Amino acid sequence: MIKTVIFDFDGTIADTFSTLVKLFNSKAKEFGLDKFTSKEIESIRNMGLKELFKKYGVNLIKAPFIAKKIRQDLGSRITDIKSFPNIKKILLKLNMKGYQLGILSSNSKENIEKFIKTNGLEIFDFIHSEKNLFRKGKALNTLLKQHKLNPESVIYLGDEVRDIDAAKENGLKVISVTWGFNKKEILKKNKPDYLVDKPEEILKILTI
């Protein structure tokens, strides 16, 4: 029986994608990289993060610096970011039903806390920030141990292939959402336990 629901933040709860792309493009020259064109923006949504970095020449050593800079710049705009349609309603319903709710994200805890306060979503039992883009599986393992969670009673939701990988690495069921960064095709290819197009479908899965 599922008792705990852990959410990714960017692309799952918060609609940050277009803002993150704009922030990246505004700093691309500083990073020694090219800006993403509108055509490329669509194509990258069908890539995993490592594939994206390799294709566009993002040095993995430089990646943490880029991510940190983008997170910092996002902080000044986070209160303007909106949640995806109906996700707030679903989160509030899950809270009312007594589920333990958490967030695991590569975004900063400060940004997430600003967002949830602005959007009236101060309902989460824990928020865990993992700055390393490629350590989500290990971060999820740490979170499970820290909160003494049984993997069989936990389900994880995310919008990227790396969310699927992190959940599988820890023996968790995973729900992939199609309204975020990665497109439905690549998510489906990586075989999540569930694939949803609308937030309302989350409730149906949890009541199975």
MODELLER restraints for C-alpha pairs under 7 A, 6 or more apart:
rsr = mdl.restraints
at = mdl.atoms
rsr.add(forms.Gaussian(group=physical.xy_distance, feature=features.Distance(at['CA:1:A'], at['CA:153:A']), mean=5.48, stdev=0.5))
rsr.add(forms.Gaussian(group=physical.xy_distance, feature=features.Distance(at['CA:2:A'], at['CA:153:A']), mean=4.23, stdev=0.5))
rsr.add(forms.Gaussian(group=physical.xy_distance, feature=features.Distance(at['CA:2:A'], at['CA:154:A']), mean=5.48, stdev=0.5))
rsr.add(forms.Gaussian(group=physical.xy_distance, feature=features.Distance(at['CA:2:A'], at['CA:155:A']), mean=6.73, stdev=0.5))
rsr.add(forms.Gaussian(group=physical.xy_distance, feature=features.Distance(at['CA:3:A'], at['CA:99:A']), mean=5.39, stdev=0.5))
rsr.add(forms.Gaussian(group=physical.xy_distance, feature=features.Distance(at['CA:3:A'], at['CA:100:A']), mean=6.22, stdev=0.5))
rsr.add(forms.Gaussian(group=physical.xy_distance, feature=features.Distance(at['CA:3:A'], at['CA:153:A']), mean=5.31, stdev=0.5))
rsr.add(forms.Gaussian(group=physical.xy_distance, feature=features.Distance(at['CA:3:A'], at['CA:154:A']), mean=6.19, stdev=0.5))
rsr.add(forms.Gaussian(group=physical.xy_distance, feature=features.Distance(at['CA:4:A'], at['CA:99:A']), mean=5.62, stdev=0.5))
rsr.add(forms.Gaussian(group=physical.xy_distance, feature=features.Distance(at['CA:4:A'], at['CA:100:A']), mean=4.56, stdev=0.5))
rsr.add(forms.Gaussian(group=physical.xy_distance, feature=features.Distance(at['CA:4:A'], at['CA:101:A']), mean=5.86, stdev=0.5))
rsr.add(forms.Gaussian(group=physical.xy_distance, feature=features.Distance(at['CA:4:A'], at['CA:153:A']), mean=6.30, stdev=0.5))
rsr.add(forms.Gaussian(group=physical.xy_distance, feature=features.Distance(at['CA:4:A'], at['CA:154:A']), mean=4.77, stdev=0.5))
rsr.add(forms.Gaussian(group=physical.xy_distance, feature=features.Distance(at['CA:4:A'], at['CA:155:A']), mean=6.52, stdev=0.5))
rsr.add(forms.Gaussian(group=physical.xy_distance, feature=features.Distance(at['CA:5:A'], at['CA:99:A']), mean=6.85, stdev=0.5))
rsr.add(forms.Gaussian(group=physical.xy_distance, feature=features.Distance(at['CA:5:A'], at['CA:100:A']), mean=6.27, stdev=0.5))
rsr.add(forms.Gaussian(group=physical.xy_distance, feature=features.Distance(at['CA:5:A'], at['CA:101:A']), mean=5.10, stdev=0.5))
rsr.add(forms.Gaussian(group=physical.xy_distance, feature=features.Distance(at['CA:5:A'], at['CA:102:A']), mean=6.35, stdev=0.5))
rsr.add(forms.Gaussian(group=physical.xy_distance, feature=features.Distance(at['CA:5:A'], at['CA:154:A']), mean=5.87, stdev=0.5))
rsr.add(forms.Gaussian(group=physical.xy_distance, feature=features.Distance(at['CA:5:A'], at['CA:155:A']), mean=5.14, stdev=0.5))
rsr.add(forms.Gaussian(group=physical.xy_distance, feature=features.Distance(at['CA:5:A'], at['CA:156:A']), mean=5.94, stdev=0.5))
rsr.add(forms.Gaussian(group=physical.xy_distance, feature=features.Distance(at['CA:6:A'], at['CA:101:A']), mean=5.87, stdev=0.5))
rsr.add(forms.Gaussian(group=physical.xy_distance, feature=features.Distance(at['CA:6:A'], at['CA:102:A']), mean=4.55, stdev=0.5))
rsr.add(forms.Gaussian(group=physical.xy_distance, feature=features.Distance(at['CA:6:A'], at['CA:103:A']), mean=5.37, stdev=0.5))
rsr.add(forms.Gaussian(group=physical.xy_distance, feature=features.Distance(at['CA:6:A'], at['CA:104:A']), mean=6.76, stdev=0.5))
rsr.add(forms.Gaussian(group=physical.xy_distance, feature=features.Distance(at['CA:6:A'], at['CA:155:A']), mean=6.31, stdev=0.5))
rsr.add(forms.Gaussian(group=physical.xy_distance, feature=features.Distance(at['CA:6:A'], at['CA:156:A']), mean=4.77, stdev=0.5))
rsr.add(forms.Gaussian(group=physical.xy_distance, feature=features.Distance(at['CA:6:A'], at['CA:157:A']), mean=6.26, stdev=0.5))
rsr.add(forms.Gaussian(group=physical.xy_distance, feature=features.Distance(at['CA:7:A'], at['CA:102:A']), mean=6.11, stdev=0.5))
rsr.add(forms.Gaussian(group=physical.xy_distance, feature=features.Distance(at['CA:7:A'], at['CA:103:A']), mean=4.73, stdev=0.5))
rsr.add(forms.Gaussian(group=physical.xy_distance, feature=features.Distance(at['CA:7:A'], at['CA:104:A']), mean=6.16, stdev=0.5))
rsr.add(forms.Gaussian(group=physical.xy_distance, feature=features.Distance(at['CA:7:A'], at['CA:156:A']), mean=5.91, stdev=0.5))
rsr.add(forms.Gaussian(group=physical.xy_distance, feature=features.Distance(at['CA:7:A'], at['CA:157:A']), mean=4.85, stdev=0.5))
rsr.add(forms.Gaussian(group=physical.xy_distance, feature=features.Distance(at['CA:7:A'], at['CA:158:A']), mean=6.29, stdev=0.5))
rsr.add(forms.Gaussian(group=physical.xy_distance, feature=features.Distance(at['CA:8:A'], at['CA:103:A']), mean=5.72, stdev=0.5))
rsr.add(forms.Gaussian(group=physical.xy_distance, feature=features.Distance(at['CA:8:A'], at['CA:104:A']), mean=5.26, stdev=0.5))
rsr.add(forms.Gaussian(group=physical.xy_distance, feature=features.Distance(at['CA:8:A'], at['CA:105:A']), mean=5.36, stdev=0.5))
rsr.add(forms.Gaussian(group=physical.xy_distance, feature=features.Distance(at['CA:8:A'], at['CA:157:A']), mean=6.03, stdev=0.5))
rsr.add(forms.Gaussian(group=physical.xy_distance, feature=features.Distance(at['CA:8:A'], at['CA:158:A']), mean=4.94, stdev=0.5))
rsr.add(forms.Gaussian(group=physical.xy_distance, feature=features.Distance(at['CA:9:A'], at['CA:103:A']), mean=6.53, stdev=0.5))
rsr.add(forms.Gaussian(group=physical.xy_distance, feature=features.Distance(at['CA:9:A'], at['CA:104:A']), mean=6.97, stdev=0.5))
rsr.add(forms.Gaussian(group=physical.xy_distance, feature=features.Distance(at['CA:9:A'], at['CA:105:A']), mean=5.61, stdev=0.5))
rsr.add(forms.Gaussian(group=physical.xy_distance, feature=features.Distance(at['CA:10:A'], at['CA:16:A']), mean=5.86, stdev=0.5))
rsr.add(forms.Gaussian(group=physical.xy_distance, feature=features.Distance(at['CA:11:A'], at['CA:17:A']), mean=6.59, stdev=0.5))
rsr.add(forms.Gaussian(group=physical.xy_distance, feature=features.Distance(at['CA:11:A'], at['CA:159:A']), mean=5.85, stdev=0.5))
rsr.add(forms.Gaussian(group=physical.xy_distance, feature=features.Distance(at['CA:11:A'], at['CA:179:A']), mean=6.93, stdev=0.5))
rsr.add(forms.Gaussian(group=physical.xy_distance, feature=features.Distance(at['CA:11:A'], at['CA:180:A']), mean=3.95, stdev=0.5))
rsr.add(forms.Gaussian(group=physical.xy_distance, feature=features.Distance(at['CA:11:A'], at['CA:181:A']), mean=5.75, stdev=0.5))
rsr.add(forms.Gaussian(group=physical.xy_distance, feature=features.Distance(at['CA:12:A'], at['CA:158:A']), mean=5.74, stdev=0.5))
rsr.add(forms.Gaussian(group=physical.xy_distance, feature=features.Distance(at['CA:12:A'], at['CA:159:A']), mean=5.72, stdev=0.5))
rsr.add(forms.Gaussian(group=physical.xy_distance, feature=features.Distance(at['CA:12:A'], at['CA:177:A']), mean=6.77, stdev=0.5))
rsr.add(forms.Gaussian(group=physical.xy_distance, feature=features.Distance(at['CA:12:A'], at['CA:180:A']), mean=5.87, stdev=0.5))
rsr.add(forms.Gaussian(group=physical.xy_distance, feature=features.Distance(at['CA:13:A'], at['CA:83:A']), mean=5.56, stdev=0.5))
rsr.add(forms.Gaussian(group=physical.xy_distance, feature=features.Distance(at['CA:13:A'], at['CA:84:A']), mean=6.07, stdev=0.5))
rsr.add(forms.Gaussian(group=physical.xy_distance, feature=features.Distance(at['CA:13:A'], at['CA:87:A']), mean=6.45, stdev=0.5))
rsr.add(forms.Gaussian(group=physical.xy_distance, feature=features.Distance(at['CA:14:A'], at['CA:81:A']), mean=6.83, stdev=0.5))
rsr.add(forms.Gaussian(group=physical.xy_distance, feature=features.Distance(at['CA:14:A'], at['CA:82:A']), mean=6.03, stdev=0.5))
rsr.add(forms.Gaussian(group=physical.xy_distance, feature=features.Distance(at['CA:14:A'], at['CA:83:A']), mean=4.41, stdev=0.5))
rsr.add(forms.Gaussian(group=physical.xy_distance, feature=features.Distance(at['CA:14:A'], at['CA:84:A']), mean=6.08, stdev=0.5))
rsr.add(forms.Gaussian(group=physical.xy_distance, feature=features.Distance(at['CA:15:A'], at['CA:81:A']), mean=6.54, stdev=0.5))
rsr.add(forms.Gaussian(group=physical.xy_distance, feature=features.Distance(at['CA:15:A'], at['CA:82:A']), mean=5.85, stdev=0.5))
rsr.add(forms.Gaussian(group=physical.xy_distance, feature=features.Distance(at['CA:15:A'], at['CA:83:A']), mean=5.59, stdev=0.5))
rsr.add(forms.Gaussian(group=physical.xy_distance, feature=features.Distance(at['CA:15:A'], at['CA:84:A']), mean=5.76, stdev=0.5))
rsr.add(forms.Gaussian(group=physical.xy_distance, feature=features.Distance(at['CA:16:A'], at['CA:81:A']), mean=6.49, stdev=0.5))
rsr.add(forms.Gaussian(group=physical.xy_distance, feature=features.Distance(at['CA:17:A'], at['CA:181:A']), mean=6.71, stdev=0.5))
rsr.add(forms.Gaussian(group=physical.xy_distance, feature=features.Distance(at['CA:23:A'], at['CA:70:A']), mean=6.47, stdev=0.5))
rsr.add(forms.Gaussian(group=physical.xy_distance, feature=features.Distance(at['CA:24:A'], at['CA:70:A']), mean=6.72, stdev=0.5))
rsr.add(forms.Gaussian(group=physical.xy_distance, feature=features.Distance(at['CA:25:A'], at['CA:35:A']), mean=4.83, stdev=0.5))
rsr.add(forms.Gaussian(group=physical.xy_distance, feature=features.Distance(at['CA:25:A'], at['CA:36:A']), mean=6.53, stdev=0.5))
rsr.add(forms.Gaussian(group=physical.xy_distance, feature=features.Distance(at['CA:28:A'], at['CA:34:A']), mean=5.76, stdev=0.5))
rsr.add(forms.Gaussian(group=physical.xy_distance, feature=features.Distance(at['CA:28:A'], at['CA:35:A']), mean=5.65, stdev=0.5))
rsr.add(forms.Gaussian(group=physical.xy_distance, feature=features.Distance(at['CA:44:A'], at['CA:52:A']), mean=6.41, stdev=0.5))
rsr.add(forms.Gaussian(group=physical.xy_distance, feature=features.Distance(at['CA:45:A'], at['CA:181:A']), mean=5.70, stdev=0.5))
rsr.add(forms.Gaussian(group=physical.xy_distance, feature=features.Distance(at['CA:45:A'], at['CA:182:A']), mean=4.59, stdev=0.5))
rsr.add(forms.Gaussian(group=physical.xy_distance, feature=features.Distance(at['CA:45:A'], at['CA:183:A']), mean=5.65, stdev=0.5))
rsr.add(forms.Gaussian(group=physical.xy_distance, feature=features.Distance(at['CA:46:A'], at['CA:182:A']), mean=5.76, stdev=0.5))
rsr.add(forms.Gaussian(group=physical.xy_distance, feature=features.Distance(at['CA:46:A'], at['CA:183:A']), mean=5.69, stdev=0.5))
rsr.add(forms.Gaussian(group=physical.xy_distance, feature=features.Distance(at['CA:46:A'], at['CA:186:A']), mean=5.74, stdev=0.5))
rsr.add(forms.Gaussian(group=physical.xy_distance, feature=features.Distance(at['CA:48:A'], at['CA:161:A']), mean=6.01, stdev=0.5))
rsr.add(forms.Gaussian(group=physical.xy_distance, feature=features.Distance(at['CA:64:A'], at['CA:132:A']), mean=6.69, stdev=0.5))
rsr.add(forms.Gaussian(group=physical.xy_distance, feature=features.Distance(at['CA:71:A'], at['CA:107:A']), mean=6.36, stdev=0.5))
rsr.add(forms.Gaussian(group=physical.xy_distance, feature=features.Distance(at['CA:71:A'], at['CA:108:A']), mean=6.70, stdev=0.5))
rsr.add(forms.Gaussian(group=physical.xy_distance, feature=features.Distance(at['CA:75:A'], at['CA:111:A']), mean=5.52, stdev=0.5))
rsr.add(forms.Gaussian(group=physical.xy_distance, feature=features.Distance(at['CA:78:A'], at['CA:111:A']), mean=6.39, stdev=0.5))
rsr.add(forms.Gaussian(group=physical.xy_distance, feature=features.Distance(at['CA:78:A'], at['CA:114:A']), mean=6.98, stdev=0.5))
rsr.add(forms.Gaussian(group=physical.xy_distance, feature=features.Distance(at['CA:78:A'], at['CA:115:A']), mean=6.04, stdev=0.5))
rsr.add(forms.Gaussian(group=physical.xy_distance, feature=features.Distance(at['CA:79:A'], at['CA:114:A']), mean=6.61, stdev=0.5))
rsr.add(forms.Gaussian(group=physical.xy_distance, feature=features.Distance(at['CA:79:A'], at['CA:115:A']), mean=5.71, stdev=0.5))
rsr.add(forms.Gaussian(group=physical.xy_distance, feature=features.Distance(at['CA:79:A'], at['CA:118:A']), mean=6.14, stdev=0.5))
rsr.add(forms.Gaussian(group=physical.xy_distance, feature=features.Distance(at['CA:86:A'], at['CA:199:A']), mean=6.31, stdev=0.5))
rsr.add(forms.Gaussian(group=physical.xy_distance, feature=features.Distance(at['CA:87:A'], at['CA:199:A']), mean=5.54, stdev=0.5))
rsr.add(forms.Gaussian(group=physical.xy_distance, feature=features.Distance(at['CA:90:A'], at['CA:199:A']), mean=6.64, stdev=0.5))
rsr.add(forms.Gaussian(group=physical.xy_distance, feature=features.Distance(at['CA:90:A'], at['CA:200:A']), mean=6.67, stdev=0.5))
rsr.add(forms.Gaussian(group=physical.xy_distance, feature=features.Distance(at['CA:95:A'], at['CA:123:A']), mean=6.77, stdev=0.5))
rsr.add(forms.Gaussian(group=physical.xy_distance, feature=features.Distance(at['CA:100:A'], at['CA:125:A']), mean=6.32, stdev=0.5))
rsr.add(forms.Gaussian(group=physical.xy_distance, feature=features.Distance(at['CA:101:A'], at['CA:124:A']), mean=5.02, stdev=0.5))
rsr.add(forms.Gaussian(group=physical.xy_distance, feature=features.Distance(at['CA:101:A'], at['CA:125:A']), mean=5.53, stdev=0.5))
rsr.add(forms.Gaussian(group=physical.xy_distance, feature=features.Distance(at['CA:102:A'], at['CA:124:A']), mean=5.35, stdev=0.5))
rsr.add(forms.Gaussian(group=physical.xy_distance, feature=features.Distance(at['CA:102:A'], at['CA:125:A']), mean=5.65, stdev=0.5))
rsr.add(forms.Gaussian(group=physical.xy_distance, feature=features.Distance(at['CA:102:A'], at['CA:126:A']), mean=4.87, stdev=0.5))
rsr.add(forms.Gaussian(group=physical.xy_distance, feature=features.Distance(at['CA:102:A'], at['CA:127:A']), mean=5.73, stdev=0.5))
rsr.add(forms.Gaussian(group=physical.xy_distance, feature=features.Distance(at['CA:103:A'], at['CA:126:A']), mean=6.47, stdev=0.5))
rsr.add(forms.Gaussian(group=physical.xy_distance, feature=features.Distance(at['CA:103:A'], at['CA:127:A']), mean=4.71, stdev=0.5))
rsr.add(forms.Gaussian(group=physical.xy_distance, feature=features.Distance(at['CA:103:A'], at['CA:128:A']), mean=6.03, stdev=0.5))
rsr.add(forms.Gaussian(group=physical.xy_distance, feature=features.Distance(at['CA:104:A'], at['CA:127:A']), mean=6.17, stdev=0.5))
rsr.add(forms.Gaussian(group=physical.xy_distance, feature=features.Distance(at['CA:104:A'], at['CA:128:A']), mean=4.85, stdev=0.5))
rsr.add(forms.Gaussian(group=physical.xy_distance, feature=features.Distance(at['CA:104:A'], at['CA:129:A']), mean=5.93, stdev=0.5))
rsr.add(forms.Gaussian(group=physical.xy_distance, feature=features.Distance(at['CA:105:A'], at['CA:128:A']), mean=6.49, stdev=0.5))
rsr.add(forms.Gaussian(group=physical.xy_distance, feature=features.Distance(at['CA:105:A'], at['CA:129:A']), mean=5.10, stdev=0.5))
rsr.add(forms.Gaussian(group=physical.xy_distance, feature=features.Distance(at['CA:105:A'], at['CA:130:A']), mean=6.04, stdev=0.5))
rsr.add(forms.Gaussian(group=physical.xy_distance, feature=features.Distance(at['CA:106:A'], at['CA:129:A']), mean=5.66, stdev=0.5))
rsr.add(forms.Gaussian(group=physical.xy_distance, feature=features.Distance(at['CA:106:A'], at['CA:130:A']), mean=4.92, stdev=0.5))
rsr.add(forms.Gaussian(group=physical.xy_distance, feature=features.Distance(at['CA:106:A'], at['CA:131:A']), mean=5.06, stdev=0.5))
rsr.add(forms.Gaussian(group=physical.xy_distance, feature=features.Distance(at['CA:106:A'], at['CA:132:A']), mean=6.85, stdev=0.5))
rsr.add(forms.Gaussian(group=physical.xy_distance, feature=features.Distance(at['CA:106:A'], at['CA:133:A']), mean=6.15, stdev=0.5))
rsr.add(forms.Gaussian(group=physical.xy_distance, feature=features.Distance(at['CA:107:A'], at['CA:129:A']), mean=6.27, stdev=0.5))
rsr.add(forms.Gaussian(group=physical.xy_distance, feature=features.Distance(at['CA:107:A'], at['CA:131:A']), mean=6.86, stdev=0.5))
rsr.add(forms.Gaussian(group=physical.xy_distance, feature=features.Distance(at['CA:108:A'], at['CA:129:A']), mean=5.72, stdev=0.5))
rsr.add(forms.Gaussian(group=physical.xy_distance, feature=features.Distance(at['CA:109:A'], at['CA:127:A']), mean=6.82, stdev=0.5))
rsr.add(forms.Gaussian(group=physical.xy_distance, feature=features.Distance(at['CA:109:A'], at['CA:128:A']), mean=6.91, stdev=0.5))
rsr.add(forms.Gaussian(group=physical.xy_distance, feature=features.Distance(at['CA:109:A'], at['CA:129:A']), mean=5.57, stdev=0.5))
rsr.add(forms.Gaussian(group=physical.xy_distance, feature=features.Distance(at['CA:116:A'], at['CA:122:A']), mean=5.69, stdev=0.5))
rsr.add(forms.Gaussian(group=physical.xy_distance, feature=features.Distance(at['CA:130:A'], at['CA:136:A']), mean=6.77, stdev=0.5))
rsr.add(forms.Gaussian(group=physical.xy_distance, feature=features.Distance(at['CA:130:A'], at['CA:139:A']), mean=6.35, stdev=0.5))
rsr.add(forms.Gaussian(group=physical.xy_distance, feature=features.Distance(at['CA:136:A'], at['CA:166:A']), mean=5.73, stdev=0.5))
rsr.add(forms.Gaussian(group=physical.xy_distance, feature=features.Distance(at['CA:137:A'], at['CA:166:A']), mean=3.89, stdev=0.5))
rsr.add(forms.Gaussian(group=physical.xy_distance, feature=features.Distance(at['CA:137:A'], at['CA:167:A']), mean=6.81, stdev=0.5))
rsr.add(forms.Gaussian(group=physical.xy_distance, feature=features.Distance(at['CA:137:A'], at['CA:169:A']), mean=6.16, stdev=0.5))
rsr.add(forms.Gaussian(group=physical.xy_distance, feature=features.Distance(at['CA:137:A'], at['CA:170:A']), mean=6.97, stdev=0.5))
rsr.add(forms.Gaussian(group=physical.xy_distance, feature=features.Distance(at['CA:140:A'], at['CA:166:A']), mean=6.97, stdev=0.5))
rsr.add(forms.Gaussian(group=physical.xy_distance, feature=features.Distance(at['CA:141:A'], at['CA:170:A']), mean=6.33, stdev=0.5))
rsr.add(forms.Gaussian(group=physical.xy_distance, feature=features.Distance(at['CA:151:A'], at['CA:171:A']), mean=6.30, stdev=0.5))
rsr.add(forms.Gaussian(group=physical.xy_distance, feature=features.Distance(at['CA:151:A'], at['CA:172:A']), mean=5.55, stdev=0.5))
rsr.add(forms.Gaussian(group=physical.xy_distance, feature=features.Distance(at['CA:152:A'], at['CA:172:A']), mean=6.70, stdev=0.5))
rsr.add(forms.Gaussian(group=physical.xy_distance, feature=features.Distance(at['CA:154:A'], at['CA:172:A']), mean=6.42, stdev=0.5))
rsr.add(forms.Gaussian(group=physical.xy_distance, feature=features.Distance(at['CA:155:A'], at['CA:172:A']), mean=5.92, stdev=0.5))
rsr.add(forms.Gaussian(group=physical.xy_distance, feature=features.Distance(at['CA:155:A'], at['CA:173:A']), mean=5.03, stdev=0.5))
rsr.add(forms.Gaussian(group=physical.xy_distance, feature=features.Distance(at['CA:155:A'], at['CA:174:A']), mean=5.71, stdev=0.5))
rsr.add(forms.Gaussian(group=physical.xy_distance, feature=features.Distance(at['CA:156:A'], at['CA:167:A']), mean=6.53, stdev=0.5))
rsr.add(forms.Gaussian(group=physical.xy_distance, feature=features.Distance(at['CA:156:A'], at['CA:172:A']), mean=6.89, stdev=0.5))
rsr.add(forms.Gaussian(group=physical.xy_distance, feature=features.Distance(at['CA:156:A'], at['CA:173:A']), mean=6.41, stdev=0.5))
rsr.add(forms.Gaussian(group=physical.xy_distance, feature=features.Distance(at['CA:156:A'], at['CA:174:A']), mean=4.81, stdev=0.5))
rsr.add(forms.Gaussian(group=physical.xy_distance, feature=features.Distance(at['CA:156:A'], at['CA:175:A']), mean=6.19, stdev=0.5))
rsr.add(forms.Gaussian(group=physical.xy_distance, feature=features.Distance(at['CA:157:A'], at['CA:174:A']), mean=5.77, stdev=0.5))
rsr.add(forms.Gaussian(group=physical.xy_distance, feature=features.Distance(at['CA:157:A'], at['CA:175:A']), mean=4.75, stdev=0.5))
rsr.add(forms.Gaussian(group=physical.xy_distance, feature=features.Distance(at['CA:157:A'], at['CA:176:A']), mean=5.84, stdev=0.5))
rsr.add(forms.Gaussian(group=physical.xy_distance, feature=features.Distance(at['CA:158:A'], at['CA:175:A']), mean=6.64, stdev=0.5))
rsr.add(forms.Gaussian(group=physical.xy_distance, feature=features.Distance(at['CA:158:A'], at['CA:176:A']), mean=5.28, stdev=0.5))
rsr.add(forms.Gaussian(group=physical.xy_distance, feature=features.Distance(at['CA:158:A'], at['CA:177:A']), mean=6.08, stdev=0.5))
rsr.add(forms.Gaussian(group=physical.xy_distance, feature=features.Distance(at['CA:159:A'], at['CA:176:A']), mean=5.52, stdev=0.5))
rsr.add(forms.Gaussian(group=physical.xy_distance, feature=features.Distance(at['CA:159:A'], at['CA:177:A']), mean=5.02, stdev=0.5))
rsr.add(forms.Gaussian(group=physical.xy_distance, feature=features.Distance(at['CA:159:A'], at['CA:178:A']), mean=6.37, stdev=0.5))
rsr.add(forms.Gaussian(group=physical.xy_distance, feature=features.Distance(at['CA:159:A'], at['CA:180:A']), mean=5.17, stdev=0.5))
rsr.add(forms.Gaussian(group=physical.xy_distance, feature=features.Distance(at['CA:159:A'], at['CA:181:A']), mean=5.99, stdev=0.5))
rsr.add(forms.Gaussian(group=physical.xy_distance, feature=features.Distance(at['CA:159:A'], at['CA:182:A']), mean=6.07, stdev=0.5))
rsr.add(forms.Gaussian(group=physical.xy_distance, feature=features.Distance(at['CA:160:A'], at['CA:181:A']), mean=6.36, stdev=0.5))
rsr.add(forms.Gaussian(group=physical.xy_distance, feature=features.Distance(at['CA:160:A'], at['CA:182:A']), mean=5.26, stdev=0.5))
rsr.add(forms.Gaussian(group=physical.xy_distance, feature=features.Distance(at['CA:161:A'], at['CA:187:A']), mean=6.00, stdev=0.5))
rsr.add(forms.Gaussian(group=physical.xy_distance, feature=features.Distance(at['CA:161:A'], at['CA:190:A']), mean=6.81, stdev=0.5))
rsr.add(forms.Gaussian(group=physical.xy_distance, feature=features.Distance(at['CA:164:A'], at['CA:174:A']), mean=6.28, stdev=0.5))
rsr.add(forms.Gaussian(group=physical.xy_distance, feature=features.Distance(at['CA:164:A'], at['CA:192:A']), mean=6.00, stdev=0.5))
rsr.add(forms.Gaussian(group=physical.xy_distance, feature=features.Distance(at['CA:167:A'], at['CA:173:A']), mean=6.60, stdev=0.5))
rsr.add(forms.Gaussian(group=physical.xy_distance, feature=features.Distance(at['CA:167:A'], at['CA:174:A']), mean=6.04, stdev=0.5))
rsr.add(forms.Gaussian(group=physical.xy_distance, feature=features.Distance(at['CA:173:A'], at['CA:193:A']), mean=6.04, stdev=0.5))
rsr.add(forms.Gaussian(group=physical.xy_distance, feature=features.Distance(at['CA:174:A'], at['CA:192:A']), mean=5.74, stdev=0.5))
rsr.add(forms.Gaussian(group=physical.xy_distance, feature=features.Distance(at['CA:174:A'], at['CA:193:A']), mean=5.43, stdev=0.5))
rsr.add(forms.Gaussian(group=physical.xy_distance, feature=features.Distance(at['CA:174:A'], at['CA:194:A']), mean=6.48, stdev=0.5))
rsr.add(forms.Gaussian(group=physical.xy_distance, feature=features.Distance(at['CA:175:A'], at['CA:192:A']), mean=6.26, stdev=0.5))
rsr.add(forms.Gaussian(group=physical.xy_distance, feature=features.Distance(at['CA:175:A'], at['CA:193:A']), mean=6.10, stdev=0.5))
rsr.add(forms.Gaussian(group=physical.xy_distance, feature=features.Distance(at['CA:175:A'], at['CA:194:A']), mean=4.66, stdev=0.5))
rsr.add(forms.Gaussian(group=physical.xy_distance, feature=features.Distance(at['CA:175:A'], at['CA:195:A']), mean=5.74, stdev=0.5))
rsr.add(forms.Gaussian(group=physical.xy_distance, feature=features.Distance(at['CA:176:A'], at['CA:187:A']), mean=6.89, stdev=0.5))
rsr.add(forms.Gaussian(group=physical.xy_distance, feature=features.Distance(at['CA:176:A'], at['CA:192:A']), mean=6.20, stdev=0.5))
rsr.add(forms.Gaussian(group=physical.xy_distance, feature=features.Distance(at['CA:176:A'], at['CA:194:A']), mean=6.18, stdev=0.5))
rsr.add(forms.Gaussian(group=physical.xy_distance, feature=features.Distance(at['CA:176:A'], at['CA:195:A']), mean=4.84, stdev=0.5))
rsr.add(forms.Gaussian(group=physical.xy_distance, feature=features.Distance(at['CA:176:A'], at['CA:196:A']), mean=6.31, stdev=0.5))
rsr.add(forms.Gaussian(group=physical.xy_distance, feature=features.Distance(at['CA:177:A'], at['CA:195:A']), mean=5.99, stdev=0.5))
rsr.add(forms.Gaussian(group=physical.xy_distance, feature=features.Distance(at['CA:177:A'], at['CA:196:A']), mean=5.08, stdev=0.5))
rsr.add(forms.Gaussian(group=physical.xy_distance, feature=features.Distance(at['CA:177:A'], at['CA:197:A']), mean=6.13, stdev=0.5))
rsr.add(forms.Gaussian(group=physical.xy_distance, feature=features.Distance(at['CA:178:A'], at['CA:184:A']), mean=5.34, stdev=0.5))
rsr.add(forms.Gaussian(group=physical.xy_distance, feature=features.Distance(at['CA:178:A'], at['CA:196:A']), mean=6.26, stdev=0.5))
rsr.add(forms.Gaussian(group=physical.xy_distance, feature=features.Distance(at['CA:178:A'], at['CA:197:A']), mean=5.28, stdev=0.5))
rsr.add(forms.Gaussian(group=physical.xy_distance, feature=features.Distance(at['CA:179:A'], at['CA:197:A']), mean=6.69, stdev=0.5))
